[in-house]
Amino acid sequence: MYQYIKALHLIFVVTWFAGLFYIPRLFIYHIEASAKSSPEKEILTKQLKLMTKRLWFIITWPSAVLATVFGIWLLILIPVWLEQPWMHVKLAFVVLLIVYHLKSHQIFKQLQRDEVKYSSKFMRIYNEGATIILFAVVFLVIIKSAFNWIFGVIGIIVLGIFLMLGIKLYKRIRSKNPDA
């Protein structure tokens, strides 16, 4: 039974992250479409709202719920994990992921009401939040007790720096070629 529950947990974690990786991209396109003139603005906005709504409610939310259910089920099957420090840190990152998900839901609702409160630049940076959480959780789960906390924290900071440099580089490329 354990292997099936673990497999289902992993499948829904992957689909949850797929939704969390793609939804900010759709937010960026929606924000940029809102700055266009008619009729392009209305056509793009209508399509992006529909795409976002389908992604959010058909893939992302169900995946979040099922990943959580199967994760809790695994902890019920193997409660000794709750005594291990790596699991405490992992669960802290899971809480951060849930906060990120709920913030994304708030942004989703705002954009569905045509309320643009964030810039596309902000959303490009926001988009990397799930990536950082994913790296942290995967390394914690794979390395477990052998995980060197100092190097792990440094690694996550370095990853964040590289992501920011990548965003700046992409912005520079895009300013020279808007179709890039």
Summary of the structure (lengths in Angstrom):
residues: 180
radius of gyration: 18.6
end to end distance: 47.8
largest distance: 59.3
contacts: 503
relative contact order: 0.11
helix: 87%
strand: 0%
